[in-house]
Amino acid sequence: MSDAEIRVAVLGARGRMGSEAVQAVTDAEDMQLVAELGRGDARQTVVDAGATHIVDLSVPDATEDNVRFAVEHGIHAVVGATGWDDEKLARLQALLAEHPEAGVLIAPNFALGSVLATAFAAKAAQYFESAEVVELHHPNKVDAPSGTAARTAQLMGRARREAGVAPSPDATQKDPDGARGAVVEDIHVHAVRLRGLVAHQEVLLGSAGEQLTIRHDSFDRTSFMPGVLLGLRTAASRPGLTHGLDGYLDLGL
């Protein structure tokens, strides 16, 4: 193994996504899997194993401490765990300023098709009067709305405001049970949890006389692995924080 090879520790290795990441890293010719950590395993194992990168696919309660540990030890991080709100991102930015050599990617979704769909939705949203997001996942998912849906809505809402587009028209006056869903950056987001699903999202855009639907479906968690590997191969060359896998892609949008 050459010094240029990527030495990876997977955190959350016993989960469904984590086990897929373990296999993907094992199969990658330019990487070596050096550690697999589950809940309760000591983070020091990452350092002792000589990891140059971590993949954090753990849980919201653990991910900030995991990434902080990696950055403080000069280890690059590719993060798929959820729970990164503005406050946590600000703390991470401050930490990275003290450790400018470390690269961190926080990706709400690693599926390349999903990343492209979000980018297309943000571009298209400024041209339609109405915009909503529907995300559909398996019932074991612990957060709602999904990180992907929240980021999609954020990017759509910002693009609409910058283009001077008003919020979607909505005459609803009474909604005691929250039937209209969450609101993220003026975009309504609806979450479905259904047995048999993996990860799916529809962006609905409408104006008088027409509708545009942008949909992405992940039928298997293997769909996320090309994005995980792309993150691992890129993080070292992009020091600092990158939020969203689109930051590693030249989308030209």
WOLIN-V728485 format. One record per backbone hydrogen bond with DSSP energy under -1.0 kcal/mol. NH is the residue of the N-H (numbers start at 1). CO is the residue of the C=O. If there is no record, write none. Layout:
NH|CO, NH|CO
//
This chain:
5|2, 6|30, 8|32, 9|53, 10|35, 11|55, 12|37, 13|37, 15|12, 19|15, 20|16, 21|17, 22|18, 23|19, 24|20, 25|21, 26|22, 27|23, 31|28, 32|6, 34|8, 35|8, 37|10, 41|38, 45|42, 46|43, 48|44, 49|45, 50|47, 51|46, 52|7, 53|7, 54|76, 55|9, 56|78, 57|11, 62|59, 63|59, 66|62, 67|63, 68|64, 69|65, 70|66, 71|67, 72|68, 73|69, 74|71, 75|70, 76|52, 77|103, 78|54, 79|105, 80|56, 81|56, 85|83, 89|85, 90|86, 91|87, 92|88, 93|89, 94|90, 95|91, 96|92, 97|93, 98|95, 102|99, 104|240, 105|77, 106|242, 107|79, 115|111, 116|112, 117|113, 118|114, 119|115, 120|116, 121|117, 122|118, 123|119, 124|120, 125|121, 127|124, 128|125, 130|206, 132|204, 133|188, 134|202, 135|190, 136|200, 137|192, 138|198, 141|138, 150|146, 151|147, 152|148, 153|149, 154|150, 155|151, 156|152, 157|153, 158|154, 159|155, 160|156, 161|157, 162|158, 163|159, 164|161, 165|160, 178|175, 181|178, 182|189, 184|187, 187|184, 189|182, 190|133, 192|135, 194|137, 197|194, 199|218, 200|136, 201|216, 202|134, 203|214, 204|132, 205|212, 206|130, 207|210, 210|207, 212|205, 214|203, 216|201, 218|199, 223|220, 224|221, 225|222, 228|224, 229|225, 230|226, 231|227, 232|228, 233|229, 234|230, 235|231, 237|234, 238|235, 240|102, 242|104, 244|106, 247|244, 248|245, 249|246, 251|249
//
